[in-house]
Amino acid sequence: MKTYLIQLENHDDVISARDKISWGKARRVLLVWPRSGKVLERRVDLLLLMRHCQQTGAQMAIVTRSGEVKYHARELGIPVFSTPEQAQ
């Protein structure tokens, strides 16, 4: 199954991340957080992205080292990986 890999930038917000998700037509979306900086760390941000993926019929997974993002993602049932290779 094809996976659409999205590299998030430090300046991304929910709207720009949703736009990036919409550009891909894959059934799986892998969001990769930047190594430094804080982006989309609130639970509501992840919830909105998860709902957007569900509306488009895509599965969403996350690659991050942020403890806060990992915590919220696991709480919402979103798969979390340490590297894109692990997600594949």
ROMAR-367648 format. One record per residue: residue number from 1; residue in three letters; x, y, z of N, C-alpha, C in turn. Coordinates in Angstrom, 1 decimal. Atoms other than C-alpha are relative to their C-alpha. Example, Ala and Ser with C-alpha at 12.3 -4.5 7.8 and 13.67 -1.06 7.14 Angstrom:
BEGIN
<rec><nr>1</nr><rest>ALA</rest><n_X>0.9</n_X><n_Y>-1.2</n_Y><n_Z>0.0</n_Z><ca_X>12.3</ca_X><ca_Y>-4.5</ca_Y><ca_Z>7.8</ca_Z><c_X>0.9</c_X><c_Y>1.2</c_Y><c_Z>0.0</c_Z></rec>
<rec><nr>2</nr><rest>SER</rest><n_X>-0.9</n_X><n_Y>-1.1</n_Y><n_Z>0.0</n_Z><ca_X>13.7</ca_X><ca_Y>-1.1</ca_Y><ca_Z>7.1</ca_Z><c_X>-0.8</c_X><c_Y>1.1</c_Y><c_Z>0.8</c_Z></rec>
//
This chain:
BEGIN
<rec><nr>1</nr><rest>MET</rest><n_X>0.8</n_X><n_Y>-1.2</n_Y><n_Z>0.0</n_Z><ca_X>0.0</ca_X><ca_Y>0.0</ca_Y><ca_Z>0.0</ca_Z><c_X>0.9</c_X><c_Y>1.2</c_Y><c_Z>0.0</c_Z></rec>
<rec><nr>2</nr><rest>LYS</rest><n_X>-0.8</n_X><n_Y>-1.2</n_Y><n_Z>0.2</n_Z><ca_X>1.3</ca_X><ca_Y>3.4</ca_Y><ca_Z>-1.0</ca_Z><c_X>-0.2</c_X><c_Y>0.9</c_Y><c_Z>1.3</c_Z></rec>
<rec><nr>3</nr><rest>THR</rest><n_X>0.0</n_X><n_Y>-0.9</n_Y><n_Z>-1.1</n_Z><ca_X>2.3</ca_X><ca_Y>5.8</ca_Y><ca_Z>1.8</ca_Z><c_X>0.4</c_X><c_Y>1.4</c_Y><c_Z>-0.4</c_Z></rec>
<rec><nr>4</nr><rest>TYR</rest><n_X>-0.3</n_X><n_Y>-1.4</n_Y><n_Z>0.4</n_Z><ca_X>2.3</ca_X><ca_Y>9.6</ca_Y><ca_Z>1.4</ca_Z><c_X>0.7</c_X><c_Y>0.6</c_Y><c_Z>1.2</c_Z></rec>
<rec><nr>5</nr><rest>LEU</rest><n_X>-0.8</n_X><n_Y>-0.5</n_Y><n_Z>-1.1</n_Z><ca_X>5.1</ca_X><ca_Y>11.0</ca_Y><ca_Z>3.6</ca_Z><c_X>0.0</c_X><c_Y>1.5</c_Y><c_Z>-0.1</c_Z></rec>
<rec><nr>6</nr><rest>ILE</rest><n_X>0.1</n_X><n_Y>-1.4</n_Y><n_Z>-0.1</n_Z><ca_X>4.6</ca_X><ca_Y>14.5</ca_Y><ca_Z>4.8</ca_Z><c_X>1.0</c_X><c_Y>0.5</c_Y><c_Z>1.1</c_Z></rec>
<rec><nr>7</nr><rest>GLN</rest><n_X>-1.0</n_X><n_Y>-0.6</n_Y><n_Z>-1.0</n_Z><ca_X>7.6</ca_X><ca_Y>16.4</ca_Y><ca_Z>6.4</ca_Z><c_X>-0.6</c_X><c_Y>1.3</c_Y><c_Z>0.5</c_Z></rec>
<rec><nr>8</nr><rest>LEU</rest><n_X>0.5</n_X><n_Y>-1.2</n_Y><n_Z>-0.6</n_Z><ca_X>6.2</ca_X><ca_Y>19.0</ca_Y><ca_Z>8.7</ca_Z><c_X>1.1</c_X><c_Y>1.0</c_Y><c_Z>0.3</c_Z></rec>
<rec><nr>9</nr><rest>GLU</rest><n_X>-0.9</n_X><n_Y>-1.0</n_Y><n_Z>-0.2</n_Z><ca_X>8.0</ca_X><ca_Y>22.3</ca_Y><ca_Z>9.1</ca_Z><c_X>-0.3</c_X><c_Y>0.7</c_Y><c_Z>1.3</c_Z></rec>
<rec><nr>10</nr><rest>ASN</rest><n_X>0.2</n_X><n_Y>-0.7</n_Y><n_Z>-1.2</n_Z><ca_X>8.4</ca_X><ca_Y>24.4</ca_Y><ca_Z>12.2</ca_Z><c_X>-1.1</c_X><c_Y>1.1</c_Y><c_Z>-0.1</c_Z></rec>
<rec><nr>11</nr><rest>HIS</rest><n_X>1.0</n_X><n_Y>-1.0</n_Y><n_Z>0.1</n_Z><ca_X>6.0</ca_X><ca_Y>27.0</ca_Y><ca_Z>10.8</ca_Z><c_X>-1.4</c_X><c_Y>-0.6</c_Y><c_Z>-0.4</c_Z></rec>
<rec><nr>12</nr><rest>ASP</rest><n_X>1.3</n_X><n_Y>0.6</n_Y><n_Z>0.4</n_Z><ca_X>3.2</ca_X><ca_Y>24.5</ca_Y><ca_Z>9.9</ca_Z><c_X>-1.0</c_X><c_Y>0.1</c_Y><c_Z>1.2</c_Z></rec>
<rec><nr>13</nr><rest>ASP</rest><n_X>1.1</n_X><n_Y>0.0</n_Y><n_Z>-1.0</n_Z><ca_X>-0.2</ca_X><ca_Y>24.8</ca_Y><ca_Z>11.7</ca_Z><c_X>-1.0</c_X><c_Y>-1.1</c_Y><c_Z>-0.5</c_Z></rec>
<rec><nr>14</nr><rest>VAL</rest><n_X>1.0</n_X><n_Y>1.0</n_Y><n_Z>0.3</n_Z><ca_X>-3.3</ca_X><ca_Y>22.6</ca_Y><ca_Z>11.5</ca_Z><c_X>-0.4</c_X><c_Y>0.2</c_Y><c_Z>-1.5</c_Z></rec>
<rec><nr>15</nr><rest>ILE</rest><n_X>0.5</n_X><n_Y>-0.3</n_Y><n_Z>1.3</n_Z><ca_X>-4.5</ca_X><ca_Y>24.3</ca_Y><ca_Z>8.3</ca_Z><c_X>1.0</c_X><c_Y>-0.4</c_Y><c_Z>-1.1</c_Z></rec>
<rec><nr>16</nr><rest>SER</rest><n_X>-1.0</n_X><n_Y>0.4</n_Y><n_Z>1.0</n_Z><ca_X>-1.2</ca_X><ca_Y>23.9</ca_Y><ca_Z>6.4</ca_Z><c_X>0.2</c_X><c_Y>-1.5</c_Y><c_Z>0.0</c_Z></rec>
<rec><nr>17</nr><rest>ALA</rest><n_X>-0.1</n_X><n_Y>1.4</n_Y><n_Z>-0.1</n_Z><ca_X>-0.9</ca_X><ca_Y>20.3</ca_Y><ca_Z>7.6</ca_Z><c_X>-1.1</c_X><c_Y>-0.7</c_Y><c_Z>-0.7</c_Z></rec>
<rec><nr>18</nr><rest>ARG</rest><n_X>1.2</n_X><n_Y>0.6</n_Y><n_Z>0.7</n_Z><ca_X>-4.4</ca_X><ca_Y>19.5</ca_Y><ca_Z>6.4</ca_Z><c_X>0.1</c_X><c_Y>0.2</c_Y><c_Z>-1.5</c_Z></rec>
<rec><nr>19</nr><rest>ASP</rest><n_X>-0.2</n_X><n_Y>-0.2</n_Y><n_Z>1.4</n_Z><ca_X>-3.6</ca_X><ca_Y>21.1</ca_Y><ca_Z>3.0</ca_Z><c_X>1.0</c_X><c_Y>-1.1</c_Y><c_Z>-0.5</c_Z></rec>
<rec><nr>20</nr><rest>LYS</rest><n_X>-1.0</n_X><n_Y>0.9</n_Y><n_Z>0.5</n_Z><ca_X>-0.5</ca_X><ca_Y>18.9</ca_Y><ca_Z>2.7</ca_Z><c_X>-0.6</c_X><c_Y>-1.4</c_Y><c_Z>-0.1</c_Z></rec>
<rec><nr>21</nr><rest>ILE</rest><n_X>0.7</n_X><n_Y>1.3</n_Y><n_Z>0.0</n_Z><ca_X>-2.6</ca_X><ca_Y>15.8</ca_Y><ca_Z>3.6</ca_Z><c_X>-0.9</c_X><c_Y>-0.1</c_Y><c_Z>-1.2</c_Z></rec>
<rec><nr>22</nr><rest>SER</rest><n_X>1.0</n_X><n_Y>0.0</n_Y><n_Z>1.1</n_Z><ca_X>-5.2</ca_X><ca_Y>16.7</ca_Y><ca_Z>0.9</ca_Z><c_X>0.7</c_X><c_Y>-0.1</c_Y><c_Z>-1.3</c_Z></rec>
<rec><nr>23</nr><rest>TRP</rest><n_X>-0.7</n_X><n_Y>0.1</n_Y><n_Z>1.3</n_Z><ca_X>-2.5</ca_X><ca_Y>17.0</ca_Y><ca_Z>-1.8</ca_Z><c_X>0.3</c_X><c_Y>-1.5</c_Y><c_Z>-0.4</c_Z></rec>
<rec><nr>24</nr><rest>GLY</rest><n_X>-0.3</n_X><n_Y>1.4</n_Y><n_Z>0.3</n_Z><ca_X>-1.7</ca_X><ca_Y>13.3</ca_Y><ca_Z>-1.5</ca_Z><c_X>-1.3</c_X><c_Y>-0.8</c_Y><c_Z>-0.2</c_Z></rec>
<rec><nr>25</nr><rest>LYS</rest><n_X>1.2</n_X><n_Y>0.9</n_Y><n_Z>0.3</n_Z><ca_X>-4.1</ca_X><ca_Y>10.6</ca_Y><ca_Z>-2.8</ca_Z><c_X>0.2</c_X><c_Y>-1.4</c_Y><c_Z>0.6</c_Z></rec>
<rec><nr>26</nr><rest>ALA</rest><n_X>-0.3</n_X><n_Y>1.3</n_Y><n_Z>-0.5</n_Z><ca_X>-2.5</ca_X><ca_Y>7.7</ca_Y><ca_Z>-0.9</ca_Z><c_X>-1.0</c_X><c_Y>-0.3</c_Y><c_Z>1.2</c_Z></rec>
<rec><nr>27</nr><rest>ARG</rest><n_X>0.9</n_X><n_Y>0.5</n_Y><n_Z>-1.1</n_Z><ca_X>-4.5</ca_X><ca_Y>5.6</ca_Y><ca_Z>1.6</ca_Z><c_X>0.6</c_X><c_Y>0.0</c_Y><c_Z>1.3</c_Z></rec>
<rec><nr>28</nr><rest>ARG</rest><n_X>-0.7</n_X><n_Y>-0.1</n_Y><n_Z>-1.2</n_Z><ca_X>-1.8</ca_X><ca_Y>6.0</ca_Y><ca_Z>4.2</ca_Z><c_X>0.8</c_X><c_Y>1.3</c_Y><c_Z>0.0</c_Z></rec>
<rec><nr>29</nr><rest>VAL</rest><n_X>-0.7</n_X><n_Y>-1.3</n_Y><n_Z>-0.1</n_Z><ca_X>-0.4</ca_X><ca_Y>9.3</ca_Y><ca_Z>5.5</ca_Z><c_X>1.0</c_X><c_Y>-0.2</c_Y><c_Z>1.2</c_Z></rec>
<rec><nr>30</nr><rest>LEU</rest><n_X>-1.0</n_X><n_Y>0.0</n_Y><n_Z>-1.0</n_Z><ca_X>2.8</ca_X><ca_Y>9.5</ca_Y><ca_Z>7.5</ca_Z><c_X>0.5</c_X><c_Y>1.4</c_Y><c_Z>0.2</c_Z></rec>
<rec><nr>31</nr><rest>LEU</rest><n_X>-0.4</n_X><n_Y>-1.3</n_Y><n_Z>-0.4</n_Z><ca_X>3.4</ca_X><ca_Y>12.8</ca_Y><ca_Z>9.3</ca_Z><c_X>1.3</c_X><c_Y>0.0</c_Y><c_Z>0.7</c_Z></rec>
<rec><nr>32</nr><rest>VAL</rest><n_X>-1.3</n_X><n_Y>0.1</n_Y><n_Z>-0.6</n_Z><ca_X>7.0</ca_X><ca_Y>13.4</ca_Y><ca_Z>10.1</ca_Z><c_X>0.3</c_X><c_Y>1.4</c_Y><c_Z>0.7</c_Z></rec>
<rec><nr>33</nr><rest>TRP</rest><n_X>-0.3</n_X><n_Y>-1.3</n_Y><n_Z>-0.7</n_Z><ca_X>7.7</ca_X><ca_Y>16.1</ca_Y><ca_Z>12.8</ca_Z><c_X>1.4</c_X><c_Y>0.4</c_Y><c_Z>-0.2</c_Z></rec>
<rec><nr>34</nr><rest>PRO</rest><n_X>-1.4</n_X><n_Y>-0.5</n_Y><n_Z>0.1</n_Z><ca_X>10.8</ca_X><ca_Y>18.3</ca_Y><ca_Z>12.6</ca_Z><c_X>0.7</c_X><c_Y>-0.4</c_Y><c_Z>1.2</c_Z></rec>
<rec><nr>35</nr><rest>ARG</rest><n_X>-0.8</n_X><n_Y>0.5</n_Y><n_Z>-1.1</n_Z><ca_X>13.7</ca_X><ca_Y>17.3</ca_Y><ca_Z>14.8</ca_Z><c_X>0.0</c_X><c_Y>1.0</c_Y><c_Z>1.1</c_Z></rec>
<rec><nr>36</nr><rest>SER</rest><n_X>-0.1</n_X><n_Y>-1.0</n_Y><n_Z>-1.0</n_Z><ca_X>13.7</ca_X><ca_Y>20.6</ca_Y><ca_Z>16.6</ca_Z><c_X>-1.2</c_X><c_Y>1.0</c_Y><c_Z>-0.1</c_Z></rec>
<rec><nr>37</nr><rest>GLY</rest><n_X>1.2</n_X><n_Y>-0.9</n_Y><n_Z>0.0</n_Z><ca_X>11.0</ca_X><ca_Y>23.2</ca_Y><ca_Z>17.5</ca_Z><c_X>-1.2</c_X><c_Y>-0.7</c_Y><c_Z>0.4</c_Z></rec>
<rec><nr>38</nr><rest>LYS</rest><n_X>1.2</n_X><n_Y>0.5</n_Y><n_Z>-0.5</n_Z><ca_X>7.5</ca_X><ca_Y>22.8</ca_Y><ca_Z>18.6</ca_Z><c_X>-1.1</c_X><c_Y>0.3</c_Y><c_Z>-1.1</c_Z></rec>
<rec><nr>39</nr><rest>VAL</rest><n_X>1.1</n_X><n_Y>-0.2</n_Y><n_Z>1.0</n_Z><ca_X>4.7</ca_X><ca_Y>22.2</ca_Y><ca_Z>16.1</ca_Z><c_X>-1.1</c_X><c_Y>-1.0</c_Y><c_Z>0.2</c_Z></rec>
<rec><nr>40</nr><rest>LEU</rest><n_X>1.2</n_X><n_Y>0.8</n_Y><n_Z>-0.2</n_Z><ca_X>1.2</ca_X><ca_Y>20.8</ca_Y><ca_Z>16.5</ca_Z><c_X>0.2</c_X><c_Y>-1.0</c_Y><c_Z>1.2</c_Z></rec>
<rec><nr>41</nr><rest>GLU</rest><n_X>-0.1</n_X><n_Y>0.9</n_Y><n_Z>-1.2</n_Z><ca_X>1.8</ca_X><ca_Y>19.5</ca_Y><ca_Z>20.0</ca_Z><c_X>-1.2</c_X><c_Y>-0.1</c_Y><c_Z>0.9</c_Z></rec>
<rec><nr>42</nr><rest>ARG</rest><n_X>1.2</n_X><n_Y>0.1</n_Y><n_Z>-0.8</n_Z><ca_X>-1.7</ca_X><ca_Y>20.0</ca_Y><ca_Z>21.3</ca_Z><c_X>-0.8</c_X><c_Y>-1.2</c_Y><c_Z>-0.4</c_Z></rec>
<rec><nr>43</nr><rest>ARG</rest><n_X>0.8</n_X><n_Y>1.2</n_Y><n_Z>0.3</n_Z><ca_X>-4.1</ca_X><ca_Y>17.1</ca_Y><ca_Z>21.5</ca_Z><c_X>-1.0</c_X><c_Y>0.4</c_Y><c_Z>-1.0</c_Z></rec>
<rec><nr>44</nr><rest>VAL</rest><n_X>1.0</n_X><n_Y>-0.4</n_Y><n_Z>0.9</n_Z><ca_X>-6.7</ca_X><ca_Y>19.1</ca_Y><ca_Z>19.6</ca_Z><c_X>0.5</c_X><c_Y>0.1</c_Y><c_Z>-1.4</c_Z></rec>
<rec><nr>45</nr><rest>ASP</rest><n_X>-0.6</n_X><n_Y>-0.1</n_Y><n_Z>1.3</n_Z><ca_X>-4.3</ca_X><ca_Y>19.6</ca_Y><ca_Z>16.7</ca_Z><c_X>0.0</c_X><c_Y>-1.4</c_Y><c_Z>-0.6</c_Z></rec>
<rec><nr>46</nr><rest>LEU</rest><n_X>0.0</n_X><n_Y>1.4</n_Y><n_Z>0.5</n_Z><ca_X>-3.8</ca_X><ca_Y>15.8</ca_Y><ca_Z>16.4</ca_Z><c_X>-1.4</c_X><c_Y>-0.5</c_Y><c_Z>-0.3</c_Z></rec>
<rec><nr>47</nr><rest>LEU</rest><n_X>1.4</n_X><n_Y>0.4</n_Y><n_Z>0.2</n_Z><ca_X>-7.5</ca_X><ca_Y>15.2</ca_Y><ca_Z>16.7</ca_Z><c_X>-0.6</c_X><c_Y>0.6</c_Y><c_Z>-1.3</c_Z></rec>
<rec><nr>48</nr><rest>LEU</rest><n_X>0.5</n_X><n_Y>-0.6</n_Y><n_Z>1.2</n_Z><ca_X>-8.3</ca_X><ca_Y>17.6</ca_Y><ca_Z>13.9</ca_Z><c_X>0.7</c_X><c_Y>-0.6</c_Y><c_Z>-1.3</c_Z></rec>
<rec><nr>49</nr><rest>LEU</rest><n_X>-0.6</n_X><n_Y>0.7</n_Y><n_Z>1.1</n_Z><ca_X>-5.7</ca_X><ca_Y>16.0</ca_Y><ca_Z>11.6</ca_Z><c_X>-0.5</c_X><c_Y>-1.4</c_Y><c_Z>-0.2</c_Z></rec>
<rec><nr>50</nr><rest>MET</rest><n_X>0.5</n_X><n_Y>1.4</n_Y><n_Z>0.0</n_Z><ca_X>-6.9</ca_X><ca_Y>12.5</ca_Y><ca_Z>12.5</ca_Z><c_X>-1.4</c_X><c_Y>0.0</c_Y><c_Z>-0.7</c_Z></rec>
<rec><nr>51</nr><rest>ARG</rest><n_X>1.4</n_X><n_Y>-0.1</n_Y><n_Z>0.6</n_Z><ca_X>-10.5</ca_X><ca_Y>13.5</ca_Y><ca_Z>11.6</ca_Z><c_X>0.1</c_X><c_Y>0.3</c_Y><c_Z>-1.5</c_Z></rec>
<rec><nr>52</nr><rest>HIS</rest><n_X>-0.1</n_X><n_Y>-0.3</n_Y><n_Z>1.5</n_Z><ca_X>-9.4</ca_X><ca_Y>15.0</ca_Y><ca_Z>8.3</ca_Z><c_X>0.5</c_X><c_Y>-1.2</c_Y><c_Z>-0.8</c_Z></rec>
<rec><nr>53</nr><rest>CYS</rest><n_X>-0.4</n_X><n_Y>1.3</n_Y><n_Z>0.7</n_Z><ca_X>-7.6</ca_X><ca_Y>11.8</ca_Y><ca_Z>7.4</ca_Z><c_X>-1.1</c_X><c_Y>-1.0</c_Y><c_Z>-0.1</c_Z></rec>
<rec><nr>54</nr><rest>GLN</rest><n_X>1.2</n_X><n_Y>0.9</n_Y><n_Z>0.0</n_Z><ca_X>-10.7</ca_X><ca_Y>9.8</ca_Y><ca_Z>8.3</ca_Z><c_X>-1.0</c_X><c_Y>0.4</c_Y><c_Z>-1.1</c_Z></rec>
<rec><nr>55</nr><rest>GLN</rest><n_X>0.9</n_X><n_Y>-0.6</n_Y><n_Z>1.0</n_Z><ca_X>-12.8</ca_X><ca_Y>12.1</ca_Y><ca_Z>6.1</ca_Z><c_X>0.5</c_X><c_Y>-0.3</c_Y><c_Z>-1.5</c_Z></rec>
<rec><nr>56</nr><rest>THR</rest><n_X>-0.6</n_X><n_Y>0.2</n_Y><n_Z>1.4</n_Z><ca_X>-10.4</ca_X><ca_Y>11.5</ca_Y><ca_Z>3.1</ca_Z><c_X>0.2</c_X><c_Y>-1.5</c_Y><c_Z>-0.2</c_Z></rec>
<rec><nr>57</nr><rest>GLY</rest><n_X>-0.1</n_X><n_Y>1.5</n_Y><n_Z>0.1</n_Z><ca_X>-10.4</ca_X><ca_Y>7.7</ca_Y><ca_Z>3.8</ca_Z><c_X>1.5</c_X><c_Y>-0.5</c_Y><c_Z>0.2</c_Z></rec>
<rec><nr>58</nr><rest>ALA</rest><n_X>-1.4</n_X><n_Y>0.3</n_Y><n_Z>-0.2</n_Z><ca_X>-6.7</ca_X><ca_Y>7.7</ca_Y><ca_Z>4.8</ca_Z><c_X>0.3</c_X><c_Y>-0.4</c_Y><c_Z>1.4</c_Z></rec>
<rec><nr>59</nr><rest>GLN</rest><n_X>-0.5</n_X><n_Y>0.3</n_Y><n_Z>-1.3</n_Z><ca_X>-4.9</ca_X><ca_Y>6.1</ca_Y><ca_Z>7.7</ca_Z><c_X>1.1</c_X><c_Y>0.9</c_Y><c_Z>0.3</c_Z></rec>
<rec><nr>60</nr><rest>MET</rest><n_X>-1.1</n_X><n_Y>-1.0</n_Y><n_Z>-0.4</n_Z><ca_X>-2.6</ca_X><ca_Y>8.4</ca_Y><ca_Z>9.7</ca_Z><c_X>0.9</c_X><c_Y>-0.6</c_Y><c_Z>1.0</c_Z></rec>
<rec><nr>61</nr><rest>ALA</rest><n_X>-1.0</n_X><n_Y>0.4</n_Y><n_Z>-1.0</n_Z><ca_X>0.6</ca_X><ca_Y>7.6</ca_Y><ca_Z>11.5</ca_Z><c_X>1.0</c_X><c_Y>1.2</c_Y><c_Z>0.2</c_Z></rec>
<rec><nr>62</nr><rest>ILE</rest><n_X>-0.8</n_X><n_Y>-1.1</n_Y><n_Z>-0.4</n_Z><ca_X>3.2</ca_X><ca_Y>9.8</ca_Y><ca_Z>13.1</ca_Z><c_X>1.5</c_X><c_Y>-0.4</c_Y><c_Z>0.2</c_Z></rec>
<rec><nr>63</nr><rest>VAL</rest><n_X>-1.4</n_X><n_Y>0.2</n_Y><n_Z>-0.4</n_Z><ca_X>7.0</ca_X><ca_Y>10.0</ca_Y><ca_Z>13.3</ca_Z><c_X>0.5</c_X><c_Y>1.2</c_Y><c_Z>0.7</c_Z></rec>
<rec><nr>64</nr><rest>THR</rest><n_X>-0.4</n_X><n_Y>-1.1</n_Y><n_Z>-0.9</n_Z><ca_X>8.3</ca_X><ca_Y>12.1</ca_Y><ca_Z>16.2</ca_Z><c_X>0.8</c_X><c_Y>-0.5</c_Y><c_Z>1.1</c_Z></rec>
<rec><nr>65</nr><rest>ARG</rest><n_X>-0.8</n_X><n_Y>0.2</n_Y><n_Z>-1.2</n_Z><ca_X>10.6</ca_X><ca_Y>12.3</ca_Y><ca_Z>19.1</ca_Z><c_X>-0.6</c_X><c_Y>0.8</c_Y><c_Z>1.2</c_Z></rec>
<rec><nr>66</nr><rest>SER</rest><n_X>0.6</n_X><n_Y>-0.8</n_Y><n_Z>-1.0</n_Z><ca_X>8.4</ca_X><ca_Y>14.7</ca_Y><ca_Z>21.0</ca_Z><c_X>-0.8</c_X><c_Y>-0.9</c_Y><c_Z>1.0</c_Z></rec>
<rec><nr>67</nr><rest>GLY</rest><n_X>0.8</n_X><n_Y>0.8</n_Y><n_Z>-1.0</n_Z><ca_X>7.1</ca_X><ca_Y>13.1</ca_Y><ca_Z>24.2</ca_Z><c_X>-1.4</c_X><c_Y>0.4</c_Y><c_Z>0.1</c_Z></rec>
<rec><nr>68</nr><rest>GLU</rest><n_X>1.3</n_X><n_Y>-0.5</n_Y><n_Z>-0.1</n_Z><ca_X>4.1</ca_X><ca_Y>15.3</ca_Y><ca_Z>24.3</ca_Z><c_X>-0.9</c_X><c_Y>-0.4</c_Y><c_Z>-1.2</c_Z></rec>
<rec><nr>69</nr><rest>VAL</rest><n_X>0.7</n_X><n_Y>0.5</n_Y><n_Z>1.2</n_Z><ca_X>3.1</ca_X><ca_Y>14.4</ca_Y><ca_Z>20.7</ca_Z><c_X>-0.3</c_X><c_Y>-1.5</c_Y><c_Z>0.1</c_Z></rec>
<rec><nr>70</nr><rest>LYS</rest><n_X>0.1</n_X><n_Y>1.5</n_Y><n_Z>-0.2</n_Z><ca_X>3.7</ca_X><ca_Y>10.7</ca_Y><ca_Z>21.4</ca_Z><c_X>-1.2</c_X><c_Y>-0.3</c_Y><c_Z>1.0</c_Z></rec>
<rec><nr>71</nr><rest>TYR</rest><n_X>1.0</n_X><n_Y>0.2</n_Y><n_Z>-1.0</n_Z><ca_X>1.5</ca_X><ca_Y>10.9</ca_Y><ca_Z>24.5</ca_Z><c_X>-1.4</c_X><c_Y>0.2</c_Y><c_Z>-0.6</c_Z></rec>
<rec><nr>72</nr><rest>HIS</rest><n_X>1.3</n_X><n_Y>-0.3</n_Y><n_Z>0.6</n_Z><ca_X>-1.4</ca_X><ca_Y>12.6</ca_Y><ca_Z>22.7</ca_Z><c_X>-0.4</c_X><c_Y>-1.0</c_Y><c_Z>-1.1</c_Z></rec>
<rec><nr>73</nr><rest>ALA</rest><n_X>0.3</n_X><n_Y>0.9</n_Y><n_Z>1.1</n_Z><ca_X>-1.1</ca_X><ca_Y>10.4</ca_Y><ca_Z>19.7</ca_Z><c_X>-0.5</c_X><c_Y>-1.4</c_Y><c_Z>0.5</c_Z></rec>
<rec><nr>74</nr><rest>ARG</rest><n_X>0.4</n_X><n_Y>1.3</n_Y><n_Z>-0.6</n_Z><ca_X>-1.2</ca_X><ca_Y>7.2</ca_Y><ca_Z>21.7</ca_Z><c_X>-1.4</c_X><c_Y>0.0</c_Y><c_Z>0.7</c_Z></rec>
<rec><nr>75</nr><rest>GLU</rest><n_X>1.3</n_X><n_Y>-0.2</n_Y><n_Z>-0.7</n_Z><ca_X>-4.1</ca_X><ca_Y>8.5</ca_Y><ca_Z>23.7</ca_Z><c_X>-1.2</c_X><c_Y>0.0</c_Y><c_Z>-1.0</c_Z></rec>
<rec><nr>76</nr><rest>LEU</rest><n_X>1.0</n_X><n_Y>0.0</n_Y><n_Z>1.1</n_Z><ca_X>-6.0</ca_X><ca_Y>9.0</ca_Y><ca_Z>20.4</ca_Z><c_X>0.0</c_X><c_Y>-1.2</c_Y><c_Z>-0.9</c_Z></rec>
<rec><nr>77</nr><rest>GLY</rest><n_X>-0.1</n_X><n_Y>1.2</n_Y><n_Z>0.8</n_Z><ca_X>-5.0</ca_X><ca_Y>5.7</ca_Y><ca_Z>19.0</ca_Z><c_X>0.7</c_X><c_Y>0.1</c_Y><c_Z>-1.4</c_Z></rec>
<rec><nr>78</nr><rest>ILE</rest><n_X>-0.8</n_X><n_Y>-0.3</n_Y><n_Z>1.2</n_Z><ca_X>-2.6</ca_X><ca_Y>7.1</ca_Y><ca_Z>16.3</ca_Z><c_X>1.3</c_X><c_Y>-0.7</c_Y><c_Z>0.2</c_Z></rec>
<rec><nr>79</nr><rest>PRO</rest><n_X>-1.3</n_X><n_Y>0.6</n_Y><n_Z>-0.1</n_Z><ca_X>0.4</ca_X><ca_Y>4.9</ca_Y><ca_Z>15.6</ca_Z><c_X>1.1</c_X><c_Y>0.9</c_Y><c_Z>0.0</c_Z></rec>
<rec><nr>80</nr><rest>VAL</rest><n_X>-1.2</n_X><n_Y>-0.9</n_Y><n_Z>-0.1</n_Z><ca_X>3.7</ca_X><ca_Y>6.5</ca_Y><ca_Z>16.5</ca_Z><c_X>1.3</c_X><c_Y>-0.9</c_Y><c_Z>-0.2</c_Z></rec>
<rec><nr>81</nr><rest>PHE</rest><n_X>-1.2</n_X><n_Y>0.6</n_Y><n_Z>0.4</n_Z><ca_X>7.1</ca_X><ca_Y>5.6</ca_Y><ca_Z>15.1</ca_Z><c_X>1.2</c_X><c_Y>0.9</c_Y><c_Z>0.3</c_Z></rec>
<rec><nr>82</nr><rest>SER</rest><n_X>-1.2</n_X><n_Y>-0.9</n_Y><n_Z>-0.2</n_Z><ca_X>10.7</ca_X><ca_Y>6.8</ca_Y><ca_Z>15.8</ca_Z><c_X>0.6</c_X><c_Y>0.4</c_Y><c_Z>-1.3</c_Z></rec>
<rec><nr>83</nr><rest>THR</rest><n_X>-0.6</n_X><n_Y>-0.4</n_Y><n_Z>1.3</n_Z><ca_X>11.8</ca_X><ca_Y>6.8</ca_Y><ca_Z>12.1</ca_Z><c_X>-1.0</c_X><c_Y>-0.4</c_Y><c_Z>-1.1</c_Z></rec>
<rec><nr>84</nr><rest>PRO</rest><n_X>0.9</n_X><n_Y>0.3</n_Y><n_Z>1.2</n_Z><ca_X>10.0</ca_X><ca_Y>6.7</ca_Y><ca_Z>8.7</ca_Z><c_X>0.2</c_X><c_Y>-1.5</c_Y><c_Z>-0.4</c_Z></rec>
<rec><nr>85</nr><rest>GLU</rest><n_X>-0.3</n_X><n_Y>1.4</n_Y><n_Z>0.3</n_Z><ca_X>11.7</ca_X><ca_Y>3.3</ca_Y><ca_Z>8.1</ca_Z><c_X>-0.8</c_X><c_Y>-1.0</c_Y><c_Z>0.8</c_Z></rec>
<rec><nr>86</nr><rest>GLN</rest><n_X>0.8</n_X><n_Y>0.8</n_Y><n_Z>-0.9</n_Z><ca_X>10.0</ca_X><ca_Y>1.8</ca_Y><ca_Z>11.1</ca_Z><c_X>-1.5</c_X><c_Y>0.0</c_Y><c_Z>-0.4</c_Z></rec>
<rec><nr>87</nr><rest>ALA</rest><n_X>1.4</n_X><n_Y>-0.1</n_Y><n_Z>0.4</n_Z><ca_X>6.7</ca_X><ca_Y>3.0</ca_Y><ca_Z>9.8</ca_Z><c_X>-0.3</c_X><c_Y>-0.8</c_Y><c_Z>-1.3</c_Z></rec>
<rec><nr>88</nr><rest>GLN</rest><n_X>0.1</n_X><n_Y>0.7</n_Y><n_Z>1.2</n_Z><ca_X>7.2</ca_X><ca_Y>1.4</ca_Y><ca_Z>6.4</ca_Z><c_X>-0.2</c_X><c_Y>-1.5</c_Y><c_Z>0.3</c_Z></rec>
//
